[in-house]
Every structure is written in structure tokens, then in C-alpha cells.
Amino acid sequence: MNRLIYWAIVASLLAACESKSPAERREMAQRQAEKSGKAKITAPVFPELNEQNVVAELTRYGAENPENEVEIQTPMGNIRLRLYDDTPLHRANFIRLAKMGYFDKTEFYRVIKGFMIQGGGSEKPVMNIGKYTIPSEISEKHLHVRGALAMAREYKDNPAKRSASHDFYIVQGVRYTAAELEATARENNFKVTPAQRAAYAKAAGAPHLDGEHTVFGEVIDGMEVVDKIASLETDEGYWPLQAVPIKVVVLKK
């Protein structure tokens, strides 16, 4: 074949490939793989979320991914959590981020002994998941007792108490006498409910956060790891001086 004709054909093929969208090129590659006898590999699709599509997308994802137990793996030990089915958007979001591998690039970056450990953030760049918040699923059934899993949120310009997309925390808490619970309620302008009175009589917690943040799960194994992390020395911003990177594994239902 004439060399000029050969390179003209090559150039036309390259131009044809470049004119196609990424999805079309993936489809072409898949067809070629199938023709060559290679097994089909389907990668999960995780569209970016925003305030307009977050409910529909998390509802769809939650129906297709019913898992409700995860394990947070750290150098200091593992923490196993159960996510609540009656907080479906928060459950779906956490499972989704775990399956994306988002949390595996983050760490426990804020720890306050006697209060909580907060994770899901990092000083290093983390994958883009979109800019969104999660509608509140606050329930009187789920209180900030020791071991509660909840989402952080902005307080400013957030009257609906929508949750952050990825910053979560686990409550360590302290014990409250009945008088201390009432004093905390006065200081934080809330009225103690019978459920709170019963719960905090039995367990440590952070009652001032009840009704302010969505609790969507609980520790079922590994609270001793939470205690170890909460005891780490920190800087003045409560960032632990010893890094605590995390990996979140979704457990089969």
C-alpha cells in the first residue's frame, strides 16, 4: 500500500475516534473486547449529585443497594456500624460513597474526647462527588447516645437542617445525671423528652445535638476503637497529631 494512502487512512480513523463521545468510545472498546473473547466488565456509574437531583438519585440508588452494615477500617482497629433503614437517603448516601471509594482517601480529622470523632474529610484532594446536601431525616427515635452515627451540617443559612454530603461523626459522649441533662437543655434551649430522659439515664451521649443533626446509624462493634481515637492528642483545631486514615467496606446484606 502506498505510504501516503496508509497514513491518510490512519488519520481518518483517529479523527473518527476523537469525534465520538467518551460513552461512544467506551462502547466501541467494549464491542472490540467482546469480539476478542474478553469478558464484559461493567463499571458502576456514579453521576455527580446536586441539590436538584439528590433525592431522586439517592432514592434510586438506595433501592438498588440495600446494604445496611459497613466496617470502618483504621490503623487503630475496626468499627462496625449498622445504618438505619428509616433514614433511607442518609443510608444510601453513605453506602454510595463507600462503594465509590470516596472515604478511602479520607481520615478522622476532628476528635474531641468525651464528645465525638469526625471523619470523611482530608487535607489532600478527594474525588469530585458534586456539590449537594441531604434533606434532614431527624427522628426522635434516634438520639445522640454513645455510638450514634450522624452527619455534620452547616448551621448558617440552613433552617431545614440539611446534612453535609460526606462529613460524619460517631458519638463518644459523657454521662449525664438528671439534673445535668435538664441544665444542658436550658443552656441549649430545648425541652427534655421522656425518650431522652430514659436514654441518657442508661447511656452516655451528646443530648444537645438531638433534633439538630440526622442520626442514621450506630456502632455495633468496635466502640473501644472509637475511645482510642477520641483519646489521641490533637492540635488546637482538634485535628489528631497522629493521622487516622480510614477505609470503609460495605458488608453483604
Secondary structure by P-SEA (a helix, b strand, c coil): ccaaaaaaaaaaaaaaaaaccaaaaaaaaaaaaaaacccccccccccccccccaaaaaaaaaaaccccccccccccbbbbbbbbccaaaaaaaaaaaaaaccccccccccccccccccccccccccccccccccccccccccccccbbbbbbbbccccccccccccbbbbbbbbbbcaaaaaaaaaaacccccaaaaaaaacccccccccccccccbbbcccaaaaaaaaaccccccccccbbbbbbbbbccc
